[in-house]
Amino acid sequence: MRFVLLSTIFMGAWASSARLEDLPPDTIVTEALWEVPSGLPAEVPAPEGNPFVRERVELGRRLFFDPILSRDRDRSCATCHQPEFGFATNEARPPSLKGGKLERNAPSLFNRAFGKTQMWDGRFASLEEQALKPIAHEEEMGLPIEEAITRLKEDTEYPALFEEAFGQGPDDETLAKGLASFVRRLFYGNTAMDDFRSGKVFALTTQERAGMWIFQSKANCWRCHHGFNFTDEAFHNTGVGVVDGTSESGRMKYSNDVADRGAFKTPSLRALLMTPPYFHDGSVNTLREVVEFYNRGGEANENLDPQMKPLELNEKEIDLLVAFLGSLSRHGRSAEVHSGESEGSGGSGDSGGED
């Protein structure tokens, strides 16, 4: 199956001369960065100080796949956000520079242009604010920003590319803006559910339509997963990561509000089949396990969201709900036209580890 954003033809990742063969390749179809798929707002928001400029987006794309921004030149932003896994990874938690695992699951970067905050705990208000943190983080890419800028200035190509994109050479501001511009153009839409919403009733199978009814009624999933991106972009304690009745600090660590203890951002439900394992700790491997977790009412703790209650779904209803969730990864007819897929093609199956 081909996805709207991905190509089966290797487009080539730009990188420094030290690029390793096992680094995730750039498989992005350039046109897909500039064509907003159905189901998403046609107007993609960008901050006043960083409007969409093709040269900036392409510069950010090059930087995203280049290990020049890591301490040992052995990893890139794409190491934790791989195109083939929906700009996430297939690991519960990505590997740390120190030999262990990062604190959190690496989430998908799809549709982050529409996000109100960034990271699982919402500690950053914008992609520009977040962009440099994984580079400097001692367990992620481990490169001080000052050194990253020096490398870029001394590179044979980057100074000219920054001049073309920003009218000046590399610095921390232009580096952040370039990376943020690229991430804002990573979209996921054109799904069977988007076709259904546009009036194509039979874009969803009978099972998916039944699952949608459960999603909107008995399971009450819509309370947190609503809108075009199927997320309220808010923070909830659903009991994920609770040990012996005690939850992690979650958003409380940055909001300093005890009511936020154990609360994490509601992820989008788009492209789920590309992005297992699930939850902020990567503790669940399948969508059925996700539904079963919520069917139990989550894991009890003193800050559990009051909306978290046992759903009392039977086995058939769980199957139907899982089928519906899959429709948010399965591309519809509009995507077939967009990507050249044949009729009937179907779908498959939350920086580094911090967002």
C-alpha positions as CSV (number, residue, x, y, z in Angstrom):
1,M,0.0,0.0,0.0
2,R,1.2,3.5,-0.8
3,F,0.3,6.4,1.5
4,V,-0.3,9.9,0.2
5,L,2.9,11.3,1.6
6,L,5.2,8.3,0.9
7,S,6.7,7.0,-2.3
8,T,8.0,3.6,-3.0
9,I,10.8,5.2,-4.9
10,F,13.8,6.3,-2.8
11,M,13.9,10.1,-3.3
12,G,17.3,10.4,-1.6
13,A,18.2,11.9,1.7
14,W,20.5,14.8,1.8
15,A,23.2,14.3,4.5
16,S,26.7,15.1,5.4
17,S,29.6,12.9,4.1
18,A,29.3,10.9,7.3
19,R,25.8,9.7,6.5
20,L,25.3,6.1,7.6
21,E,23.5,3.6,5.4
22,D,21.0,2.6,8.1
23,L,19.7,6.2,8.6
24,P,16.0,6.5,7.6
25,P,15.8,7.7,4.0
26,D,13.8,10.6,2.7
27,T,10.9,8.9,0.9
28,I,8.7,12.0,0.7
29,V,7.0,12.9,-2.6
30,T,7.7,16.6,-2.9
31,E,4.3,17.5,-4.3
32,A,2.6,16.1,-1.2
33,L,4.3,18.8,0.9
34,W,2.3,21.4,-1.0
35,E,-1.0,19.7,-1.6
36,V,-3.2,19.6,1.5
37,P,-5.2,16.4,1.4
38,S,-9.0,16.2,1.8
39,G,-10.2,16.1,5.3
40,L,-7.9,18.9,6.5
41,P,-8.4,22.6,6.5
42,A,-7.2,24.1,3.2
43,E,-5.5,26.9,5.0
44,V,-2.5,25.6,6.9
45,P,-1.5,27.9,9.8
46,A,2.0,29.4,10.1
47,P,3.3,32.1,12.5
48,E,3.7,35.6,11.2
49,G,7.4,35.4,11.5
50,N,7.8,32.2,9.5
51,P,5.5,32.1,6.5
52,F,5.6,29.1,4.1
53,V,8.4,29.6,1.7
54,R,9.4,26.7,-0.5
55,E,13.1,27.2,0.1
56,R,12.6,27.1,3.8
57,V,10.6,24.0,3.7
58,E,13.1,22.2,1.5
59,L,16.0,23.4,3.7
60,G,14.1,22.0,6.8
61,R,13.6,18.8,4.9
62,R,17.3,18.4,4.2
63,L,18.2,19.2,7.8
64,F,15.6,16.7,9.1
65,F,17.3,13.8,7.4
66,D,20.9,15.0,7.9
67,P,23.1,13.5,10.8
68,I,25.1,16.7,10.8
69,L,22.9,17.8,13.6
70,S,23.8,14.9,15.9
71,R,26.9,14.7,18.2
72,D,28.4,11.7,16.5
73,R,26.8,12.3,13.1
74,D,25.1,8.9,13.5
75,R,21.5,9.9,13.8
76,S,19.1,12.5,12.5
77,C,15.6,13.9,13.4
78,A,14.3,11.1,11.2
79,T,15.8,8.4,13.4
80,C,13.0,8.9,15.9
81,H,10.5,10.1,13.3
82,Q,10.7,7.8,10.4
83,P,8.5,8.3,7.2
84,E,7.7,4.6,6.9
85,F,6.2,4.6,10.5
86,G,4.1,7.7,10.1
87,F,7.0,10.0,11.2
88,A,7.2,8.0,14.4
89,T,9.1,4.7,15.2
90,N,8.1,1.1,15.6
91,E,9.7,1.0,19.0
92,A,8.0,1.6,22.4
93,R,10.7,4.2,23.2
94,P,13.6,5.1,20.9
95,P,17.2,4.4,21.9
96,S,19.1,6.9,23.9
97,L,22.6,8.2,23.2
98,K,23.5,6.9,26.6
99,G,22.6,3.3,25.7
100,G,19.2,3.0,27.3
101,K,15.8,4.2,26.1
102,L,14.3,7.6,25.9
103,E,11.6,8.6,28.4
104,R,8.6,8.5,26.0
105,N,7.3,7.1,22.8
106,A,8.0,9.1,19.7
107,P,4.7,10.4,18.3
108,S,3.7,10.9,14.7
109,L,4.5,14.3,13.2
110,F,1.6,14.2,10.9
111,N,-0.7,17.3,11.0
112,R,1.4,19.0,13.7
113,A,0.8,22.3,11.9
114,F,-2.7,22.2,13.5
115,G,-1.5,21.5,17.0
116,K,-2.1,23.9,19.8
117,T,1.0,22.8,21.7
118,Q,3.9,20.4,21.1
119,M,5.2,17.4,23.0
120,W,3.1,14.8,25.0
121,D,3.0,17.2,27.9
122,G,2.5,20.4,25.9
123,R,5.6,22.1,27.2
124,F,6.2,24.0,24.0
125,A,3.8,26.4,22.4
126,S,5.2,26.2,18.8
127,L,7.2,24.0,16.5
128,E,9.9,26.7,16.4
129,E,10.2,26.6,20.2
130,Q,10.4,22.8,20.1
131,A,12.6,22.2,17.1
132,L,16.1,22.7,18.6
133,K,15.4,20.8,21.9
134,P,16.0,17.3,20.6
135,I,19.3,18.4,18.9
136,A,20.7,19.7,22.2
137,H,19.2,17.1,24.5
138,E,22.0,14.9,25.9
139,E,20.1,11.7,25.4
140,E,18.6,12.4,21.9
141,M,21.1,14.0,19.5
142,G,23.5,15.4,22.0
143,L,24.8,18.4,20.1
144,P,25.0,21.9,21.6
145,I,23.2,24.4,19.4
146,E,26.3,26.6,19.1
147,E,28.3,23.6,17.7
148,A,25.4,22.8,15.3
149,I,25.5,26.3,14.0
150,T,29.3,26.2,13.6
151,R,29.0,22.9,11.6
152,L,26.4,24.4,9.3
153,K,28.4,27.6,8.7
154,E,31.5,25.5,7.8
155,D,29.6,23.2,5.5
156,T,30.2,23.6,1.8
157,E,26.4,23.9,0.9
158,Y,24.4,25.0,3.9
159,P,25.4,28.7,4.1
160,A,24.1,29.3,0.6
161,L,20.9,27.4,1.3
162,F,20.2,29.5,4.4
163,E,20.9,32.7,2.4
164,E,18.4,31.5,-0.2
165,A,15.8,30.6,2.4
166,F,16.2,33.4,4.9
167,G,18.5,36.1,3.4
168,Q,21.1,35.3,6.0
169,G,23.4,32.5,7.2
170,P,22.6,29.8,9.7
171,D,21.8,30.8,13.3
172,D,19.6,29.3,16.0
173,E,16.5,31.2,14.8
174,T,16.8,30.2,11.2
175,L,17.6,26.6,12.0
176,A,14.5,26.4,14.2
177,K,12.4,28.1,11.5
178,G,13.6,25.8,8.8
179,L,12.9,22.6,10.7
180,A,9.5,23.9,11.8
181,S,8.5,24.9,8.3
182,F,9.2,21.4,7.0
183,V,7.3,19.7,9.9
184,R,4.2,21.9,9.2
185,R,4.0,20.4,5.7
186,L,3.6,16.8,6.9
187,F,0.0,15.9,6.3
188,Y,-2.2,12.9,6.6
189,G,-5.7,12.9,5.1
190,N,-7.6,11.6,2.1
191,T,-8.8,8.7,4.2
192,A,-11.9,6.5,3.8
193,M,-13.5,8.5,6.7
194,D,-12.8,11.8,5.0
195,D,-14.6,10.4,1.9
196,F,-17.5,9.4,4.1
197,R,-17.7,12.8,5.7
198,S,-17.8,14.4,2.2
199,G,-20.9,12.4,1.4
200,K,-19.5,9.1,0.0
201,V,-21.5,6.9,2.3
202,F,-20.1,3.6,1.0
203,A,-16.5,4.8,1.5
204,L,-16.7,3.0,4.8
205,T,-17.4,-0.7,5.0
206,T,-20.5,-2.0,6.9
207,Q,-18.2,-2.9,9.8
208,E,-16.5,0.5,9.8
209,R,-19.9,2.3,9.8
210,A,-21.1,0.2,12.8
211,G,-17.8,0.9,14.5
212,M,-18.3,4.6,13.9
213,W,-21.7,4.5,15.7
214,I,-20.0,2.8,18.7
215,F,-17.2,5.5,18.6
216,Q,-19.9,8.2,18.7
217,S,-22.3,6.7,21.2
218,K,-21.6,3.8,23.6
219,A,-17.8,4.2,23.7
220,N,-17.9,8.0,23.8
221,C,-14.5,8.3,22.1
222,W,-15.6,11.5,20.4
223,R,-15.4,13.4,23.6
224,C,-11.6,13.6,23.3
225,H,-11.1,12.5,19.7
226,H,-13.2,15.0,17.6
227,G,-12.8,17.5,14.8
228,F,-10.9,17.0,11.6
229,N,-7.8,15.7,13.3
230,F,-9.7,13.6,15.8
231,T,-8.1,15.2,18.9
232,D,-9.2,17.9,21.3
233,E,-5.5,18.8,21.7
234,A,-6.1,18.8,25.5
235,F,-4.6,16.8,28.3
236,H,-6.2,13.9,30.2
237,N,-5.2,11.4,32.8
238,T,-6.5,8.1,31.4
239,G,-4.5,5.9,33.6
240,V,-1.7,5.2,31.1
241,G,1.6,4.6,32.9
242,V,0.1,4.2,36.4
243,V,2.1,2.0,38.7
244,D,0.6,0.8,42.0
245,G,-2.1,3.5,41.8
246,T,0.4,6.3,41.2
247,S,0.6,8.2,38.0
248,E,3.6,10.0,36.4
249,S,3.9,13.7,36.7
250,G,2.8,14.3,33.1
251,R,1.7,17.8,32.3
252,M,1.9,18.8,35.9
253,K,5.7,19.0,35.6
254,Y,5.4,22.1,33.4
255,S,2.0,23.5,34.4
256,N,2.7,23.2,38.1
257,D,-1.0,22.4,38.6
258,V,-1.6,19.3,40.6
259,A,-4.8,18.7,38.6
260,D,-2.5,17.9,35.6
261,R,-0.7,15.0,37.3
262,G,-0.7,12.1,34.9
263,A,-2.3,14.1,32.1
264,F,-1.0,13.7,28.6
265,K,-2.1,15.2,25.3
266,T,-4.8,13.5,23.3
267,P,-3.1,12.1,20.2
268,S,-4.7,12.3,16.8
269,L,-6.3,9.0,15.6
270,R,-5.1,9.5,12.0
271,A,-2.6,7.1,10.6
272,L,-2.8,4.8,13.6
273,L,-2.0,1.7,11.6
274,M,1.3,3.2,10.7
275,T,2.3,4.1,14.2
276,P,2.3,1.3,16.8
277,P,3.1,0.9,19.6
278,Y,0.7,3.3,21.3
279,F,0.4,5.6,24.3
280,H,3.0,8.0,25.6
281,D,5.0,5.1,27.0
282,G,4.6,2.8,24.0
283,S,3.1,0.2,26.3
284,V,0.4,-1.2,24.0
285,N,1.1,-2.8,20.7
286,T,-2.2,-3.1,18.9
287,L,-5.4,-1.1,18.4
288,R,-7.4,-3.9,20.0
289,E,-5.3,-3.6,23.1
290,V,-5.9,0.2,23.1
291,V,-9.7,-0.4,22.9
292,E,-9.5,-3.1,25.6
293,F,-7.6,-0.7,27.9
294,Y,-10.3,2.0,27.6
295,N,-13.0,-0.6,27.8
296,R,-11.7,-1.4,31.3
297,G,-11.9,2.3,32.2
298,G,-8.2,2.8,32.2
299,E,-6.0,2.4,35.2
300,A,-7.3,3.7,38.5
301,N,-5.4,6.6,40.2
302,E,-6.5,9.7,42.2
303,N,-6.3,12.0,39.2
304,L,-8.1,9.7,36.7
305,D,-10.2,11.8,34.3
306,P,-13.9,11.7,35.3
307,Q,-14.8,10.7,31.8
308,M,-12.9,7.5,32.2
309,K,-15.4,4.8,33.0
310,P,-15.8,1.1,31.9
311,L,-17.4,1.1,28.4
312,E,-19.0,-2.4,28.7
313,L,-18.3,-3.2,25.1
314,N,-18.6,-6.8,24.1
315,E,-16.1,-8.6,21.9
316,K,-18.0,-7.9,18.7
317,E,-18.3,-4.2,19.5
318,I,-14.6,-4.1,20.2
319,D,-13.9,-5.6,16.8
320,L,-16.2,-3.1,15.1
321,L,-14.6,-0.1,16.9
322,V,-11.1,-1.3,15.9
323,A,-12.3,-1.6,12.3
324,F,-13.5,2.0,12.3
325,L,-10.2,3.2,13.8
326,G,-8.5,1.5,10.8
327,S,-10.6,3.6,8.4
328,L,-8.6,6.6,9.6
329,S,-5.5,5.1,8.1
330,R,-7.1,3.5,5.0
331,H,-7.0,5.9,2.0
332,G,-10.1,6.5,0.0
333,R,-10.8,7.1,-3.7
334,S,-9.6,10.7,-3.5
335,A,-6.2,9.4,-2.4
336,E,-6.1,6.9,-5.2
337,V,-6.4,9.7,-7.7
338,H,-3.8,11.7,-5.8
339,S,-1.2,9.0,-5.5
340,G,-1.9,6.8,-8.5
341,E,-3.1,3.8,-6.4
342,S,-5.3,1.3,-7.9
343,E,-8.9,0.9,-6.7
344,G,-9.3,-1.3,-3.7
345,S,-5.9,-0.7,-2.1
346,G,-6.2,-0.8,1.6
347,G,-4.4,0.3,4.8
348,S,-1.9,-1.4,7.1
349,G,-2.1,-2.0,11.1
350,D,2.8,9.4,19.8
351,S,11.5,14.9,19.9
352,G,12.9,11.6,19.9
353,G,10.7,10.1,22.5
354,E,9.7,13.4,24.2
355,D,6.9,14.6,21.9
